[in-house]
Amino acid sequence: MQVTETKAEGLKREIQVVVPASDLEARLQTRLHEAKDQVKLKGFRPGKVPMAHLRKMYGKSLMAEIVNQIVSETPRSIIADRKERSAMQPEIAMTEDEAEAEKVLRGETDFTFTLSYETLPAFELKETSGIKIERPVVEISDEEVEEQVKRIAESNRTFQPKDSAAEEGDRVTMDFVGKIDGEAFEGGSATDSDLVLGSGQFIPGFEDQLKGVSAGDKKTVTVTFPADYGAEHLAGKEAEFEVEVKAVAKPDEFTLDDEFAKKLGIESIERLRTVVREQIESQYGMATRQKVKRQLLDALDKDYDFELPQKLVDAEFNNIWTQITGELQQSGKTFEDEDTTEEKAREDYRKLAERRVRLGLVLSEIGEKANVQISDDEMQRAVFEQVRRYPGQEQQIYDYFRQNPEAVASLRAPIYEEKVVDHLLGSVDVTDKTVTKEELMREEEDETALAS
């Protein structure tokens, strides 16, 4: 086998591979001898089929298998021998001339193909001990816990029918039909809809106009959708809702005691407060983690600048672009609605794709050098977590992951990344800073997208 490098430009490689016809013939003879004792042909005793007849019957199909095996196995060994790592699956180019291909299958000419790939860049890892991270921490007060407990109580309180007019805090049960310019619009109608006045669940101004209504009343409510309303076809438009009030109910009083907690399936009110505090801590903890990780990745991004495999960048960009355009289409918005243009958006998201690829390579190298491993138990938990997201379809989802190793591999990357981040946080300078919950939960521009 003759291996010749025909291109070496930056990370791009092109290798021409020539397998002599004599090598193909030798492999074919081996296959024919193996088949001789296995093939059963009418008129011939087992093992007595002449080689010429075997070749006539099976030569081309066996040669096709040999060619496929060479194409499948050779690239890995060539790249390994060159001590290179391919960024993605190498591309294989073979002759498209049918006559030439036929000659290869008949063993009359050499088999030539071209191997094209991009190598993973080589770079030196830099010292991380000088990186300084400020970890935002929120102190959870008893008042915040109590406020959350009261919200839980409010959402679980019961109501009793009342004959008098609806007031703030009362629940109104109604049918309504929304119209714009006299035409009903999609999603603007409901039957037996419950609305607690003062809850702020409906369009601003809607609930205020229901104060004073009683069961059996019919009322036209006129409101204007906010300019930033999620559905663009409704944003900023005036609508009329024809409302028929079916019932009015007043809220029952509630007491935050053990009896109330037991109605929620929790043994005591103190245990409920503990659970609520843990939930708040978890919520703030995730936000803290996100901001710490963002700072760490920002620091790494500043430290590294090397050539990137463009096919990796293209693949990452295509994933991002598909998500972004899908979200715009779903919301009925355009790039202009987001104060940008498609050209500028492509440029920005291309930079984001480059950042993600660069940081992914850096984190991978750090993890490899630190011998970061993912256990079978961790992967199993990740699969089970996916299974739990689809109640009623658990077996189908489990079978999907069991039958698709690449799907399981897709779960590995984020787990590995988080473990490498944990490793890095053990080597950088991290100091805690007390902040308000508003400061902690405030989203920075593109924070979620840029953090990984």
C-alpha positions in Angstrom: 0.0 0.0 0.0 1.4 3.4 -1.0 0.5 6.4 1.1 1.3 9.8 -0.2 0.5 13.2 1.5 -0.9 15.5 -1.3 -2.0 18.5 0.9 -0.8 19.9 4.2 -2.3 23.4 4.6 -2.7 24.4 8.2 -4.9 21.7 9.8 -6.1 20.4 6.4 -4.7 17.1 5.2 -5.2 15.1 2.0 -3.7 11.7 1.6 -3.7 9.6 -1.5 -3.8 5.8 -0.9 -2.9 3.3 -3.6 -3.6 -0.4 -3.0 -1.8 -2.4 -5.7 -3.9 -4.8 -7.7 -1.5 -7.6 -6.5 -2.5 -6.8 -2.9 -6.2 -6.9 -3.8 -5.6 -10.2 -5.6 -3.9 -11.7 -2.6 -6.8 -10.7 -0.3 -9.3 -12.1 -2.8 -7.5 -15.4 -3.0 -7.6 -15.7 0.8 -11.3 -15.0 0.8 -11.9 -17.5 -2.0 -10.0 -20.2 -0.1 -12.1 -19.4 3.0 -15.3 -19.6 1.0 -14.3 -22.9 -0.7 -15.2 -25.1 2.2 -18.3 -23.2 3.0 -20.0 -22.7 -0.3 -22.6 -25.3 -1.4 -23.2 -25.3 -5.2 -25.3 -27.7 -7.1 -23.2 -30.3 -8.9 -20.2 -30.0 -6.7 -19.2 -31.8 -3.5 -18.4 -29.6 -0.4 -14.9 -28.3 -0.7 -14.5 -29.4 -4.4 -15.7 -26.3 -6.1 -13.0 -25.2 -8.6 -11.4 -21.8 -7.7 -12.0 -20.5 -11.2 -15.7 -21.2 -10.8 -15.8 -19.7 -7.3 -14.1 -16.6 -8.7 -16.6 -16.3 -11.5 -19.5 -16.7 -9.1 -18.4 -14.6 -6.2 -15.2 -12.7 -7.2 -16.8 -9.3 -7.7 -18.9 -9.4 -4.6 -15.9 -10.5 -2.5 -13.7 -7.8 -4.0 -16.4 -5.2 -3.1 -16.3 -6.4 0.5 -12.5 -6.1 0.4 -12.6 -2.6 -0.9 -15.2 -1.6 1.7 -13.0 -3.1 4.4 -10.0 -1.2 3.2 -11.9 2.1 3.1 -13.3 1.4 6.6 -10.1 0.4 8.4 -7.3 2.1 6.5 -8.0 5.8 7.4 -7.7 5.1 11.2 -4.4 3.3 10.9 -3.0 5.9 8.5 -3.9 8.8 10.9 -2.6 6.9 13.9 0.7 6.1 12.1 1.0 9.8 11.4 0.4 10.5 15.1 -2.4 12.8 14.2 -6.0 13.1 15.5 -8.8 13.8 13.0 -11.3 16.5 14.1 -14.1 14.7 12.4 -14.8 11.6 10.4 -12.4 11.7 7.4 -13.9 12.1 3.9 -13.2 9.4 1.4 -13.1 10.1 -2.4 -13.0 7.3 -4.9 -13.2 7.2 -8.6 -16.6 8.0 -10.1 -15.8 6.4 -13.4 -17.8 3.2 -13.7 -15.4 1.5 -16.1 -12.5 2.2 -13.7 -14.4 0.9 -10.7 -15.4 -2.2 -12.7 -11.7 -2.9 -13.4 -10.9 -2.6 -9.7 -13.6 -5.1 -8.8 -12.2 -7.5 -11.4 -8.8 -7.1 -9.9 -7.3 -5.6 -13.1 -6.0 -2.3 -11.7 -4.9 -0.7 -8.5 -7.4 0.7 -6.1 -6.9 4.4 -5.5 -8.7 6.7 -3.1 -8.2 10.0 -1.3 -8.4 10.6 2.4 -9.3 14.2 3.5 -9.5 15.5 7.0 -8.6 18.2 9.5 -6.3 17.5 12.4 -7.0 18.6 15.9 -4.7 21.6 16.7 -1.8 21.2 19.0 -1.4 23.7 21.7 0.3 24.1 25.1 -1.9 24.2 28.2 -1.4 27.3 30.2 -1.2 27.8 34.0 -4.6 28.3 35.6 -3.6 29.2 39.1 -3.6 32.9 38.3 -7.3 32.9 37.2 -9.5 34.7 39.7 -13.2 33.9 40.1 -15.7 35.9 42.1 -18.5 33.5 43.2 -21.8 35.4 43.8 -23.6 34.1 46.8 -27.1 35.0 48.1 -28.0 34.8 51.8 -31.4 33.3 52.1 -33.5 35.1 54.7 -36.3 33.6 56.8 -38.6 36.2 55.3 -37.9 35.0 51.8 -38.6 31.4 52.8 -41.9 32.5 54.5 -42.9 34.5 51.4 -42.4 31.4 49.3 -44.4 29.2 51.7 -47.2 31.7 51.6 -47.2 31.6 47.8 -47.5 27.9 47.9 -50.4 28.3 50.3 -52.1 30.8 48.0 -51.8 28.5 45.0 -53.3 25.6 47.0 -56.0 27.5 48.8 -59.7 26.5 48.3 -62.6 28.8 47.4 -66.3 28.9 48.4 -69.1 30.2 46.1 -70.4 33.7 46.9 -73.5 35.5 45.7 -72.1 39.1 45.9 -69.9 40.9 43.4 -66.3 39.9 42.7 -63.5 41.6 44.6 -59.7 41.5 44.7 -58.6 38.0 45.5 -61.9 36.3 44.4 -61.9 33.7 41.8 -64.0 34.2 38.7 -65.1 31.3 36.5 -66.0 32.4 33.0 -66.3 31.7 29.3 -64.8 34.3 26.9 -64.2 34.9 23.3 -61.5 37.4 22.2 -61.8 39.4 19.0 -59.6 41.9 17.1 -61.4 44.1 14.6 -64.5 41.9 15.1 -62.7 38.6 14.2 -62.0 35.9 16.8 -58.3 35.1 17.0 -56.5 31.8 17.7 -56.0 31.2 21.4 -58.3 34.0 22.4 -61.2 31.8 23.6 -61.8 29.6 26.6 -64.5 27.8 28.5 -64.8 27.4 32.3 -61.6 29.4 32.8 -60.7 30.3 36.3 -59.0 33.6 37.1 -58.1 35.0 40.6 -58.5 38.7 40.5 -55.2 40.4 41.3 -53.1 37.4 40.3 -51.8 39.2 37.2 -52.3 36.1 35.0 -54.1 37.8 32.2 -53.4 40.8 30.0 -52.9 44.0 32.0 -56.3 45.7 32.6 -58.3 42.5 32.1 -58.7 41.6 35.7 -59.5 45.1 36.9 -62.6 45.2 34.6 -64.0 42.1 36.2 -64.2 43.6 39.6 -67.8 44.0 40.6 -69.2 41.3 38.3 -71.5 38.5 39.6 -72.5 35.1 38.4 -74.6 35.3 35.2 -73.2 38.7 34.2 -72.1 39.3 30.6 -69.4 41.9 30.0 -67.2 43.2 27.2 -63.6 43.7 28.3 -61.4 45.9 26.2 -57.6 45.6 26.5 -54.5 46.3 24.5 -51.8 43.6 24.2 -48.4 44.8 25.4 -46.0 45.9 22.6 -43.6 43.1 23.6 -46.2 40.4 23.7 -44.9 37.0 22.8 -47.2 36.4 19.8 -46.2 39.1 17.3 -49.6 39.0 15.5 -51.2 40.2 18.7 -48.5 42.6 20.1 -49.7 46.1 20.5 -53.2 45.4 19.2 -56.5 46.3 20.9 -58.9 43.4 21.6 -62.4 42.9 22.9 -63.3 39.9 25.0 -66.9 38.9 25.3 -67.1 37.5 28.8 -69.8 35.4 30.4 -69.4 35.0 34.2 -70.4 31.6 35.4 -69.4 31.7 39.0 -67.7 33.9 41.6 -66.0 32.4 44.7 -64.2 33.8 47.7 -60.9 32.4 49.0 -60.9 30.3 52.2 -58.7 31.4 55.0 -55.6 29.3 55.6 -53.2 28.9 58.5 -49.6 28.0 58.0 -49.5 25.0 60.4 -48.8 21.3 60.5 -52.3 20.6 59.2 -51.8 22.7 56.1 -48.4 21.0 55.5 -50.0 17.5 55.8 -52.4 18.4 53.0 -49.4 18.9 50.8 -48.0 15.5 51.8 -45.4 16.9 54.2 -45.3 16.0 57.8 -45.0 19.4 59.4 -44.8 23.1 58.6 -41.2 23.3 59.7 -40.4 20.5 57.3 -42.2 22.4 54.5 -40.0 25.5 55.3 -36.9 23.3 55.1 -38.0 21.9 51.7 -38.7 25.4 50.4 -35.3 26.7 51.7 -33.6 23.8 49.9 -35.4 24.5 46.7 -34.4 28.2 46.8 -30.8 27.2 47.6 -30.8 24.8 44.6 -32.2 27.6 42.3 -29.6 30.1 43.5 -26.9 27.4 43.4 -27.6 26.8 39.7 -27.4 30.5 38.9 -24.2 30.8 40.9 -22.7 27.9 39.1 -23.6 29.4 35.7 -21.9 32.7 36.6 -18.8 31.1 38.0 -18.5 28.9 34.9 -19.0 31.9 32.6 -16.1 33.7 34.4 -13.9 30.6 34.1 -14.6 30.1 30.4 -14.1 33.8 29.7 -10.7 33.6 31.3 -9.8 30.5 29.3 -11.0 32.1 26.1 -8.7 35.0 26.6 -5.7 32.7 27.2 -6.0 30.6 24.0 -5.9 31.5 20.4 -5.2 28.8 17.8 -6.4 27.7 14.4 -9.6 25.8 14.6 -10.9 22.9 12.4 -13.4 24.6 10.2 -15.6 21.6 9.8 -16.0 21.5 13.6 -16.9 25.2 13.6 -19.3 24.7 10.7 -21.1 21.9 12.5 -21.4 23.9 15.7 -22.6 27.0 13.8 -25.2 24.9 12.0 -26.5 23.6 15.3 -26.7 27.1 16.7 -28.3 28.6 13.6 -30.9 25.9 13.3 -31.9 26.6 16.9 -32.0 30.4 16.5 -34.0 30.4 13.3 -36.3 27.8 14.7 -37.0 30.0 17.7 -37.6 33.0 15.5 -40.0 31.1 13.3 -41.9 29.7 16.2 -42.3 33.2 17.7 -43.1 34.8 14.4 -40.3 37.3 14.7 -37.5 38.3 12.3 -33.8 39.4 12.9 -35.0 43.0 12.5 -37.3 42.5 15.4 -34.2 41.6 17.4 -32.5 44.9 16.3 -30.0 43.1 14.0 -29.8 41.7 10.5 -29.3 38.1 9.3 -25.8 39.0 8.0 -24.8 40.4 11.4 -26.5 37.5 13.3 -24.5 35.0 11.2 -21.3 36.8 12.0 -22.1 36.9 15.7 -23.1 33.3 15.9 -20.1 32.3 13.9 -17.9 33.8 16.6 -20.0 32.0 19.2 -19.4 28.7 17.4 -15.7 29.4 17.2 -15.6 30.1 21.0 -17.5 26.9 21.8 -15.2 24.8 19.6 -12.0 26.4 21.0 -13.2 26.0 24.7 -14.3 22.5 24.0 -10.8 21.6 22.7 -9.2 23.3 25.7 -11.4 21.6 28.2 -10.9 18.3 26.5 -7.1 18.6 26.7 -7.2 19.7 30.3 -9.5 16.8 31.2 -7.2 14.3 29.4 -4.1 15.6 31.1 -5.9 15.5 34.5 -7.3 12.0 33.7 -10.9 13.1 34.2 -13.1 10.0 33.9 -16.8 9.4 33.7 -18.0 6.3 35.5 -20.5 3.8 34.1 -22.8 4.8 37.0 -22.7 8.4 36.0 -23.6 7.5 32.4 -26.4 5.2 33.6 -27.8 8.0 35.8 -27.7 10.4 32.8 -29.7 7.8 30.7 -32.2 7.3 33.5 -32.7 11.1 33.8 -33.6 11.2 30.1 -36.0 8.3 30.6 -37.7 10.0 33.4 -38.5 13.0 31.2 -40.9 10.9 29.2 -43.5 9.4 31.6 -45.3 6.5 29.9 -42.6 6.0 27.3 -39.9 4.8 29.6 -39.2 1.5 27.9 -39.1 3.1 24.4 -36.7 5.8 25.5 -34.5 3.3 27.3 -34.4 1.0 24.2 -33.5 4.0 22.0 -30.4 4.7 24.1 -29.5 1.0 24.4 -29.7 0.7 20.6 -28.0 4.0 19.7 -24.5 4.4 21.2 -24.1 7.8 19.6 -27.2 9.0 21.6 -25.5 7.9 24.8 -22.3 9.6 23.6 -24.2 12.8 23.3 -25.0 12.7 27.0 -21.3 12.2 27.9 -20.1 15.6 26.6 -21.9 17.8 29.1 -21.1 15.5 32.0 -17.4 15.5 31.0 -17.4 19.3 30.7 -18.9 19.8 34.1 -16.3 17.5 35.7 -13.5 19.3 34.0 -14.9 22.6 35.2 -15.0 21.2 38.8 -11.4 20.1 38.4 -10.4 23.6 37.3 -12.3 25.3 40.1 -10.0 23.4 42.5 -7.0 25.1 41.0 -8.1 28.7 40.5 -8.6 31.5 43.0 -12.3 31.6 44.0 -13.6 34.1 46.4 -17.2 34.5 47.6 -19.1 37.8 47.1 -22.5 38.3 48.8 -25.0 39.7 46.3 -28.8 40.3 46.2 -31.0 37.8 44.5 -31.8 40.4 41.8 -28.1 40.7 41.1 -27.6 36.9 41.0 -30.6 36.2 38.8 -30.0 39.1 36.4 -29.2 37.6 33.0 -26.1 38.9 31.3 -26.3 39.4 27.5 -26.2 36.0 25.8 -25.0 34.4 29.0 -26.6 31.1 28.5 -25.5 30.8 24.9 -21.9 31.9 25.6 -21.3 29.8 28.6 -20.7 26.6 26.9 
